[in-house]
C-alpha cells in the first residue's frame, strides 16, 4: 500500500514581487529570473515597454 502523504506535502508557495516604474508600468521579479516589465501601449498612456498585464494573464493561461 502506498505511503500516505501529509497535507503539507501538497502545499506549493509561489511568490513574485513588483515595483511601479510609472503610472502604467511595473517591473516584476519571480524567483531568480531576470526582471520583466509590464506596460500599456501609447494609446493607453504607456510607453509600450512590455506586454500589458492582461497579456500576461493570457500568457499564463497558455502555459
C-alpha positions in Angstrom: 0.0 0.0 0.0 1.5 3.5 -0.9 2.6 5.7 1.9 0.1 8.4 2.8 1.4 11.9 2.5 0.6 14.8 4.9 -1.4 17.7 3.6 1.8 19.9 3.9 3.4 17.8 1.2 0.9 19.2 -1.3 1.3 22.9 -0.4 3.1 24.9 -3.1 4.2 28.5 -2.4 4.7 30.9 -5.4 6.0 34.4 -4.9 6.5 37.4 -7.1 7.4 41.0 -6.3 7.0 44.1 -8.2 7.6 47.8 -8.2 5.9 50.6 -10.1 8.1 52.2 -12.7 5.5 54.8 -13.9 1.7 55.1 -13.7 1.3 52.4 -16.4 4.3 50.2 -15.9 5.7 47.8 -13.4 8.9 45.7 -13.0 8.2 42.1 -11.8 10.6 39.6 -10.4 9.9 35.9 -10.0 12.5 33.7 -8.2 16.0 34.3 -9.6 14.8 35.2 -13.1 15.6 38.4 -14.9 13.0 41.2 -14.2 10.1 41.5 -16.6 8.2 44.7 -17.3 4.5 45.1 -17.8 3.3 48.3 -19.6 0.5 49.7 -21.6 0.7 50.8 -25.2 1.0 54.5 -26.0 -2.7 54.6 -27.0 -3.5 53.8 -23.3 -0.9 56.2 -21.8 2.0 53.8 -21.6 5.4 53.5 -23.2 5.0 50.0 -24.6 8.0 48.7 -22.6 6.4 45.2 -22.3 3.2 43.2 -22.6 0.2 44.6 -20.8 -1.0 43.0 -17.5 -3.9 41.4 -19.4 -1.5 39.9 -22.0 0.5 38.4 -19.1 -2.7 36.8 -17.9 -3.3 35.3 -21.3 0.3 34.0 -21.4 -0.3 32.3 -18.0 -3.4 30.6 -19.4 -1.4 29.4 -22.4 1.3 28.0 -20.1 
